[in-house]
Amino acid sequence: MSQIIYKIAPKALWREAERNGRFTGAPIDIADGFIHFSTAGQVRETAAKHFAGQADLLLIAIDGAKLGEALKYEVSRGGALFPHLYAALALDAVLWVKPLPHGAGGHEFPALEGE
């Protein structure tokens, strides 16, 4: 299993995390008590299900190996194991941040490692 996991975040929320030096989560993450991530094989469905029609999003790639024991793979949608982080995300674990534009066919993803 690839150690690279992905987070979709509104640009404004991520820019705030960059200013603060860490990402504490979107409102859904805070409500659930952990930060939701997706694997490369899950992130497109996550975008379609939770971010349909939204523009001004970013796709963030994270080195899951740097997150330690706070990262847990837990059963979620359809019985699949999704990565959940039970801590704030330290920005030194971020590999890259790219725009996630929305086109006529939905969100337009860059090539993802782990697909």
DSSP file (Angstrom, degrees, kcal/mol; ACC not computed):
  #  RESIDUE AA STRUCTURE BP1 BP2  ACC     N-H-->O    O-->H-N    N-H-->O    O-->H-N    TCO  KAPPA ALPHA  PHI   PSI    X-CA   Y-CA   Z-CA
    1    1 A M              0   0    0      0, 0.0     2,-0.0     0, 0.0   113,-0.0   0.000 360.0 360.0 360.0 133.1    0.0    0.0    0.0
    2    2 A S        -     0   0    0    112,-0.2    38,-0.0     1,-0.1   112,-0.0  -0.352 360.0-144.2 -63.7 144.1    1.3    3.4   -0.9
    3    3 A Q  S    S+     0   0    0      2,-0.0    61,-3.4    36,-0.0     2,-0.5   0.456  73.2 101.5 -87.8  -1.7    2.2    5.7    2.0
    4    4 A I  E     +A   63   0A   0     59,-0.2    36,-0.4    60,-0.1     2,-0.3  -0.744  51.0 178.4 -87.5 125.9    1.0    8.7    0.0
    5    5 A I  E     -A   62   0A   0     57,-2.3    57,-3.1    -2,-0.5     2,-0.3  -0.812  15.6-134.6-122.4 165.2   -2.5    9.9    1.0
    6    6 A Y  E     -AB  61  38A   0     32,-3.1    32,-2.2    -2,-0.3     2,-0.4  -0.914  12.0-167.0-129.7 147.0   -4.5   12.8   -0.2
    7    7 A K  E     -A   60   0A   0     53,-2.2    53,-3.0    -2,-0.3     2,-0.5  -0.998  11.1-151.7-129.4 134.2   -6.7   15.6    1.2
    8    8 A I  E     +A   59   0A   0     -2,-0.4    51,-0.2    51,-0.2    -2,-0.0  -0.920  28.2 167.6-101.6 129.4   -9.0   17.8   -0.7
    9    9 A A  E     -A   58   0A   0     49,-2.2    49,-2.8    -2,-0.5     2,-0.1  -0.998  41.4-102.5-143.5 144.7   -9.4   21.2    0.9
   10   10 A P  E  >  -A   57   0A   0      0, 0.0     4,-2.2     0, 0.0     3,-0.3  -0.415  38.8-120.2 -60.2 142.1  -10.9   24.6    0.0
   11   11 A K  H  > S+     0   0    0     45,-2.8     4,-2.6     1,-0.2     5,-0.2   0.884 110.8  52.2 -55.0 -44.2   -8.1   27.0   -0.9
   12   12 A A  H  > S+     0   0    0     44,-0.3     4,-1.7     1,-0.2    -1,-0.2   0.893 109.3  49.6 -62.8 -40.1   -8.9   29.5    1.8
   13   13 A L  H  > S+     0   0    0     -3,-0.3     4,-1.6     1,-0.2    -1,-0.2   0.900 112.9  46.7 -66.2 -40.7   -8.9   26.8    4.5
   14   14 A W  H  X S+     0   0    0     -4,-2.2     4,-2.4     2,-0.2    -2,-0.2   0.895 108.4  54.6 -69.9 -39.0   -5.5   25.5    3.4
   15   15 A R  H  X S+     0   0    0     -4,-2.6     4,-1.9     1,-0.2    -1,-0.2   0.878 107.1  52.4 -61.5 -36.3   -4.0   28.9    3.2
   16   16 A E  H  X S+     0   0    0     -4,-1.7     4,-2.1     2,-0.2    -1,-0.2   0.907 107.8  51.3 -63.8 -41.7   -5.0   29.5    6.8
   17   17 A A  H  X>S+     0   0    0     -4,-1.6     4,-1.6     1,-0.2     5,-1.1   0.901 107.7  52.7 -62.0 -40.7   -3.3   26.2    7.7
   18   18 A E  H  <5S+     0   0    0     -4,-2.4    -1,-0.2     1,-0.2    -2,-0.2   0.893 109.7  48.4 -62.4 -39.2   -0.1   27.4    6.0
   19   19 A R  H  <5S+     0   0    0     -4,-1.9    -1,-0.2     1,-0.2    -2,-0.2   0.874 115.6  44.5 -66.6 -36.3   -0.2   30.6    8.0
   20   20 A N  H  <5S-     0   0    0     -4,-2.1    -2,-0.2     2,-0.2    -1,-0.2   0.624 107.9-124.2 -84.5 -14.2   -0.7   28.6   11.2
   21   21 A G  T  <5S+     0   0    0     -4,-1.6    70,-1.0    -5,-0.2     2,-0.3   0.499  83.4  53.4  83.7   3.0    1.9   26.0   10.4
   22   22 A R  E   <S-D   90   0B   0     -5,-1.1     2,-0.6    -6,-0.2    -2,-0.2  -0.976  75.2-124.1-162.9 156.5   -0.5   23.1   10.8
   23   23 A F  E     -D   89   0B   0     66,-2.4    66,-3.1    -2,-0.3     3,-0.1  -0.929  19.1-179.7-109.7 118.3   -3.8   21.8    9.5
   24   24 A T        -     0   0    0     -2,-0.6    -1,-0.1     1,-0.3     2,-0.1   0.486  52.4 -97.8 -96.6  -4.0   -6.4   21.0   12.2
   25   25 A G        -     0   0    0    -12,-0.1    -1,-0.3    64,-0.1    10,-0.1  -0.254  32.9 -74.1 115.3 160.8   -9.1   19.9    9.7
   26   26 A A     >  -     0   0    0     -2,-0.1     4,-2.4    -3,-0.1     3,-0.4  -0.377  61.3 -90.1 -80.3 169.2  -12.2   21.1    7.9
   27   27 A P  H  > S+     0   0    0      0, 0.0     4,-2.4     0, 0.0     5,-0.2   0.874 129.8  52.1 -52.4 -39.8  -15.4   21.4    9.8
   28   28 A I  H  > S+     0   0    0      2,-0.2     4,-2.0     1,-0.2     6,-0.2   0.883 109.7  49.9 -64.5 -37.1  -16.4   17.8    9.1
   29   29 A D  H  >>S+     0   0    0     -3,-0.4     4,-1.6     2,-0.2     5,-1.4   0.939 111.2  47.8 -65.0 -46.8  -13.0   16.6   10.4
   30   30 A I  H  <5S+     0   0    0     -4,-2.4     3,-0.2     1,-0.2    -2,-0.2   0.906 112.4  49.7 -61.8 -42.4  -13.3   18.6   13.6
   31   31 A A  H  <5S+     0   0    0     -4,-2.4    -1,-0.2    -5,-0.2    -2,-0.2   0.875 114.1  45.1 -64.4 -37.4  -16.9   17.3   14.1
   32   32 A D  H  <5S-     0   0    0     -4,-2.0    -1,-0.2     2,-0.3    -2,-0.2   0.648 109.8-120.9 -83.9 -15.1  -15.7   13.7   13.6
   33   33 A G  T  <5S+     0   0    0     -4,-1.6     2,-0.3    -3,-0.2    -3,-0.2   0.584  83.4  61.6  87.3  10.0  -12.6   14.0   15.8
   34   34 A F  S   <S-     0   0    0     -5,-1.4     2,-0.6    -6,-0.2    -2,-0.3  -0.977  85.9-101.6-157.7 162.2  -10.1   13.1   13.0
   35   35 A I  E     -E   85   0C   0     50,-2.7    50,-2.3    -2,-0.3     2,-0.3  -0.807  36.6-134.9 -92.8 124.6   -8.9   14.4    9.7
   36   36 A H  E     +E   84   0C   0     -2,-0.6     2,-0.3    48,-0.2    48,-0.2  -0.614  29.8 172.0 -78.9 132.2  -10.3   12.4    6.7
   37   37 A F        -     0   0    0     46,-2.1     2,-0.3    -2,-0.3   -30,-0.2  -0.826  17.2-145.6-128.0 171.6   -7.9   11.4    4.0
   38   38 A S  B     -B    6   0A   0    -32,-2.2   -32,-3.1    -2,-0.3     2,-0.1  -0.961  14.6-123.2-134.4 154.2   -8.2    9.2    0.9
   39   39 A T    >>  -     0   0    0     -2,-0.3     4,-1.9   -34,-0.2     3,-1.3  -0.401  42.5 -96.7 -82.4 172.3   -5.8    6.9   -0.9
   40   40 A A  T 34 S+     0   0    0    -36,-0.4     4,-0.5     1,-0.3    75,-0.1   0.871 127.6  52.2 -58.5 -36.6   -5.1    7.5   -4.6
   41   41 A G  T 34 S+     0   0    0     73,-0.3    -1,-0.3     1,-0.2     4,-0.2   0.614 116.8  38.6 -75.4 -11.7   -7.7    4.9   -5.5
   42   42 A Q  T <> S+     0   0    0     -3,-1.3     4,-2.1     2,-0.1     3,-0.3   0.645  91.8  83.2-108.6 -21.0  -10.4    6.7   -3.3
   43   43 A V  H  X S+     0   0    0     -4,-1.9     4,-2.3     1,-0.2     5,-0.1   0.804  87.5  54.2 -67.7 -32.1   -9.8   10.4   -3.8
   44   44 A R  H  > S+     0   0    0     -4,-0.5     4,-2.2     2,-0.2    -1,-0.2   0.919 111.2  46.1 -66.2 -41.4  -11.8   10.8   -7.1
   45   45 A E  H  > S+     0   0    0     -3,-0.3     4,-2.7     2,-0.2     5,-0.2   0.886 110.6  54.1 -66.5 -37.6  -14.9    9.2   -5.5
   46   46 A T  H  X S+     0   0    0     -4,-2.1     4,-2.9     2,-0.2     5,-0.5   0.925 108.8  49.0 -60.0 -44.3  -14.3   11.4   -2.4
   47   47 A A  H  X S+     0   0    0     -4,-2.3     4,-1.9     1,-0.2    -2,-0.2   0.928 113.9  45.6 -61.1 -45.5  -14.3   14.5   -4.7
   48   48 A A  H  < S+     0   0    0     -4,-2.2     4,-0.4     1,-0.2    -1,-0.2   0.883 119.6  40.5 -66.2 -38.7  -17.5   13.4   -6.5
   49   49 A K  H  < S+     0   0    0     -4,-2.7    -2,-0.2    -5,-0.2    -1,-0.2   0.891 130.8  20.7 -78.9 -41.1  -19.3   12.6   -3.3
   50   50 A H  H  < S+     0   0    0     -4,-2.9    -3,-0.2    -5,-0.2    -2,-0.2   0.586 131.3  35.0-109.4 -12.3  -18.2   15.4   -1.0
   51   51 A F  S >< S+     0   0    0     -4,-1.9     3,-2.3    -5,-0.5    -3,-0.2   0.105  72.7 158.6-130.8  22.4  -17.1   18.2   -3.2
   52   52 A A  T 3  S+     0   0    0     -4,-0.4     3,-0.1     1,-0.3    -4,-0.1  -0.232  75.4   1.0 -54.5 129.1  -19.4   18.0   -6.3
   53   53 A G  T 3  S+     0   0    0      1,-0.2     2,-0.3    50,-0.1    -1,-0.3   0.402  97.6 135.4  76.3  -2.9  -19.5   21.2   -8.2
   54   54 A Q    <   -     0   0    0     -3,-2.3    -1,-0.2    47,-0.1     3,-0.2  -0.617  32.4-171.4 -85.6 136.9  -17.1   23.0   -5.9
   55   55 A A        +     0   0    0     -2,-0.3    48,-0.0     1,-0.2    52,-0.0  -0.535  59.9  55.4-109.0-179.4  -14.3   25.1   -7.4
   56   56 A D  S    S+     0   0    0      1,-0.2   -45,-2.8    -2,-0.2   -44,-0.3   0.855  77.6 144.1  61.5  38.2  -11.3   26.7   -5.7
   57   57 A L  E     -AC  10 100A   0     43,-0.5    43,-2.4   -47,-0.2     2,-0.4  -0.714  37.9-149.0-105.4 158.0  -10.2   23.4   -4.2
   58   58 A L  E     -AC   9  99A   0    -49,-2.8   -49,-2.2    -2,-0.3     2,-0.5  -0.934   7.4-142.3-121.9 149.3   -6.7   22.1   -3.6
   59   59 A L  E     -AC   8  98A   0     39,-3.3    39,-2.6    -2,-0.4     2,-0.5  -0.963  20.1-163.6-109.7 124.6   -5.4   18.6   -3.7
   60   60 A I  E     -AC   7  97A   0    -53,-3.0   -53,-2.2    -2,-0.5     2,-0.5  -0.934   6.8-152.9-114.9 126.7   -2.8   18.0   -1.0
   61   61 A A  E     -AC   6  96A   0     35,-2.6    34,-2.9    -2,-0.5    35,-1.1  -0.852  16.9-168.7 -98.5 131.9   -0.4   14.9   -1.1
   62   62 A I  E     -AC   5  94A   0    -57,-3.1   -57,-2.3    -2,-0.5     2,-1.1  -0.945  27.1-125.7-124.8 139.9    0.8   13.8    2.3
   63   63 A D  E >   -A    4   0A   0     30,-3.1     3,-1.8    -2,-0.4     4,-0.2  -0.739  23.2-166.1 -82.0 100.0    3.6   11.3    3.2
   64   64 A G  G >  S+     0   0    0    -61,-3.4     3,-1.6    -2,-1.1     4,-0.4   0.763  81.4  69.3 -60.8 -26.2    1.6    9.0    5.5
   65   65 A A  G >  S+     0   0    0    -62,-0.3     3,-0.5     1,-0.3    -1,-0.3   0.754  94.5  57.1 -64.7 -23.1    4.8    7.4    6.8
   66   66 A K  G <  S+     0   0    0     -3,-1.8    -1,-0.3     1,-0.2    -2,-0.2   0.523  92.2  71.5 -83.7  -5.1    5.6   10.7    8.6
   67   67 A L  G X  S-     0   0    0     -3,-1.6     3,-1.0    -4,-0.2    -1,-0.2   0.593  81.3-165.5 -92.4 -10.6    2.3   10.7   10.5
   68   68 A G  G X   -     0   0    0     -3,-0.5     3,-1.5    -4,-0.4    -1,-0.2  -0.181  55.7 -20.6  65.7-152.7    3.2    7.9   12.9
   69   69 A E  G 3  S+     0   0    0      1,-0.3    -1,-0.2    16,-0.0    17,-0.0   0.567 122.1  76.8 -73.2  -9.6    0.7    6.1   15.0
   70   70 A A  G <  S+     0   0    0     -3,-1.0    16,-2.9    15,-0.1     2,-0.6   0.678  80.4  83.4 -73.1 -16.2   -1.9    8.9   14.8
   71   71 A L  E <   +F   85   0C   0     -3,-1.5     2,-0.4    14,-0.2    14,-0.2  -0.801  61.9 176.5 -91.3 122.2   -2.7    7.7   11.3
   72   72 A K  E     -F   84   0C   0     12,-3.0    12,-3.0    -2,-0.6     2,-0.7  -0.974  28.0-138.9-126.6 138.8   -5.2    4.8   11.3
   73   73 A Y  E     +F   83   0C   0     -2,-0.4     2,-0.3    10,-0.2     8,-0.1  -0.884  35.7 177.3 -95.5 117.9   -6.8    3.0    8.4
   74   74 A E  E     -F   82   0C   0      8,-2.7     8,-3.1    -2,-0.7     2,-0.1  -0.906  35.6 -96.4-128.2 150.4  -10.4    2.4    9.3
   75   75 A V  E     +F   81   0C   0     -2,-0.3     6,-0.2     6,-0.2     2,-0.1  -0.413  60.1 138.2 -64.9 132.0  -13.5    0.9    7.6
   76   76 A S    >   +     0   0    0      4,-2.6     3,-2.4     1,-0.3     4,-0.2  -0.322  47.0  23.9-142.2-134.4  -15.6    3.6    6.0
   77   77 A R  G >  S-     0   0    0      1,-0.3     3,-1.9     2,-0.2    -1,-0.3  -0.112 132.1  -9.2 -47.0 122.4  -17.5    4.0    2.7
   78   78 A G  G 3  S-     0   0    0      1,-0.3    -1,-0.3    -3,-0.1     3,-0.1   0.680 123.7 -66.0  63.5  19.4  -18.4    0.6    1.2
   79   79 A G  G <  S+     0   0    0     -3,-2.4    -1,-0.3     1,-0.3    -2,-0.2   0.476  97.0 142.3  82.2   1.6  -16.3   -1.3    3.7
   80   80 A A    <   -     0   0    0     -3,-1.9    -4,-2.6    -4,-0.2     2,-0.6  -0.409  56.9-112.8 -75.7 152.5  -13.1    0.2    2.3
   81   81 A L  E     - F   0  75C   0     -6,-0.2    -6,-0.2    -3,-0.1    -1,-0.1  -0.777  36.5-171.0 -87.0 120.4  -10.2    1.2    4.6
   82   82 A F  E     - F   0  74C   0     -8,-3.1    -8,-2.7    -2,-0.6     2,-0.4  -0.878  25.8-113.0-111.5 143.9   -9.7    5.0    4.7
   83   83 A P  E     - F   0  73C   0      0, 0.0   -46,-2.1     0, 0.0     2,-0.4  -0.622  35.1-177.0 -77.6 130.0   -6.8    6.8    6.3
   84   84 A H  E     -EF  36  72C   0    -12,-3.0   -12,-3.0    -2,-0.4     2,-0.6  -0.993  15.2-147.9-127.3 133.2   -7.9    8.9    9.3
   85   85 A L  E     -EF  35  71C   0    -50,-2.3   -50,-2.7    -2,-0.4     2,-0.6  -0.905   4.4-163.5-107.1 120.1   -5.5   11.2   11.3
   86   86 A Y  S    S+     0   0    0    -16,-2.9     2,-0.3    -2,-0.6   -52,-0.1  -0.355  72.9  46.7 -96.2  51.5   -6.1   11.5   15.0
   87   87 A A  S    S-     0   0    0     -2,-0.6   -52,-0.3   -17,-0.1     2,-0.1  -0.947 100.6 -72.4-169.3 170.8   -3.9   14.6   15.3
   88   88 A A        -     0   0    0     -2,-0.3     2,-0.7     1,-0.1   -64,-0.2  -0.498  54.2-109.8 -71.4 151.1   -3.3   17.9   13.6
   89   89 A L  E     -D   23   0B   0    -66,-3.1   -66,-2.4    -2,-0.1     2,-0.3  -0.765  25.8-142.5 -87.3 114.6   -1.4   17.6   10.3
   90   90 A A  E >   -D   22   0B   0     -2,-0.7     3,-1.9   -68,-0.2     4,-0.2  -0.624  13.0-134.3 -74.0 132.4    2.1   18.9   10.5
   91   91 A L  G >  S+     0   0    0    -70,-1.0     3,-1.4    -2,-0.3    -1,-0.1   0.644  97.8  75.3 -68.6 -13.8    2.9   20.6    7.3
   92   92 A D  G 3  S+     0   0    0      1,-0.2    -1,-0.3   -71,-0.2   -70,-0.0   0.633  89.3  60.8 -72.2  -9.8    6.4   19.0    7.0
   93   93 A A  G <  S+     0   0    0     -3,-1.9   -30,-3.1   -31,-0.1     2,-0.4   0.536  81.4 106.0 -87.3  -8.1    4.5   15.8    6.0
   94   94 A V  E <   -C   62   0A   0     -3,-1.4   -32,-0.3   -32,-0.2     3,-0.1  -0.596  46.0-175.9 -78.6 126.3    3.1   17.6    2.9
   95   95 A L  E     -     0   0A   0    -34,-2.9     2,-0.3    -2,-0.4   -33,-0.2   0.869  65.5 -22.0 -86.9 -43.3    4.7   16.5   -0.3
   96   96 A W  E     -C   61   0A   0    -35,-1.1   -35,-2.6     2,-0.0     2,-0.4  -0.985  47.5-143.4-162.8 161.6    2.9   18.9   -2.6
   97   97 A V  E     +C   60   0A   0     -2,-0.3   -37,-0.2   -37,-0.2   -39,-0.0  -0.998  26.1 174.7-131.1 125.5   -0.2   21.1   -3.0
   98   98 A K  E     -C   59   0A   0    -39,-2.6   -39,-3.3    -2,-0.4    -2,-0.0  -0.954  35.9 -99.5-131.8 150.3   -1.9   21.4   -6.5
   99   99 A P  E     -C   58   0A   0      0, 0.0   -41,-0.2     0, 0.0    -2,-0.0  -0.353  24.8-151.4 -61.9 148.4   -5.0   23.1   -7.7
  100  100 A L  E     -C   57   0A   0    -43,-2.4   -43,-0.5     9,-0.1     9,-0.1  -0.733  21.1-163.5-121.1  79.2   -8.0   20.8   -8.2
  101  101 A P        -     0   0    0      0, 0.0     7,-2.9     0, 0.0     2,-0.6  -0.220  12.4-133.9 -67.2 154.0   -9.9   22.5  -11.0
  102  102 A H  E     +G  107   0D   0      5,-0.2     5,-0.3   -49,-0.1     2,-0.2  -0.942  31.1 172.3-110.9 120.9  -13.5   21.7  -11.8
  103  103 A G  E >   -G  106   0D   0      3,-3.1     3,-1.7    -2,-0.6   -50,-0.1  -0.428  52.3 -76.5-113.9-170.0  -14.4   21.2  -15.4
  104  104 A A  T 3  S+     0   0    0      1,-0.3     3,-0.1    -2,-0.2    -2,-0.0   0.815 131.2  45.6 -60.5 -32.1  -17.4   20.0  -17.4
  105  105 A G  T 3  S-     0   0    0      1,-0.4    -1,-0.3     0, 0.0     2,-0.3   0.274 123.7 -95.0 -96.1  12.1  -16.6   16.4  -16.5
  106  106 A G  E <  S-G  103   0D   0     -3,-1.7    -3,-3.1     2,-0.0    -1,-0.4  -0.730  78.8  -4.3 109.8-162.4  -16.0   17.0  -12.8
  107  107 A H  E     -G  102   0D   0     -2,-0.3     2,-0.8    -5,-0.3    -5,-0.2  -0.426  63.5-136.1 -70.6 142.2  -12.7   17.6  -11.0
  108  108 A E        -     0   0    0     -7,-2.9    -1,-0.1    -2,-0.1    -2,-0.0  -0.869  24.1-160.6-106.1 105.2   -9.5   17.3  -13.1
  109  109 A F        -     0   0    0     -2,-0.8     3,-0.1    -9,-0.1     2,-0.1  -0.551  12.3-130.8 -88.1 145.8   -6.9   15.4  -11.2
  110  110 A P        -     0   0    0      0, 0.0     2,-0.1     0, 0.0    -1,-0.1  -0.333  53.1 -70.0 -75.2 173.0   -3.1   15.4  -11.8
  111  111 A A        -     0   0    0     -2,-0.1     2,-0.4     1,-0.0     0, 0.0  -0.468  57.8-148.4 -63.1 137.5   -1.4   12.0  -12.0
  112  112 A L    >   -     0   0    0     -2,-0.1     3,-1.1    -3,-0.1     2,-0.3  -0.923   9.2-126.8-116.7 135.0   -1.4   10.4   -8.6
  113  113 A E  T 3  S+     0   0    0     -2,-0.4   -73,-0.2     1,-0.2  -109,-0.0  -0.593  96.3  36.2 -73.1 136.9    1.2    8.1   -7.1
  114  114 A G  T 3         0   0    0     -2,-0.3   -73,-0.3   -74,-0.1    -1,-0.2   0.485 360.0 360.0  99.0   3.8   -0.3    4.9   -5.8
  115  115 A E    <         0   0    0     -3,-1.1    -2,-0.1   -75,-0.1   -76,-0.0   0.474 360.0 360.0 -83.0 360.0   -3.0    4.6   -8.5
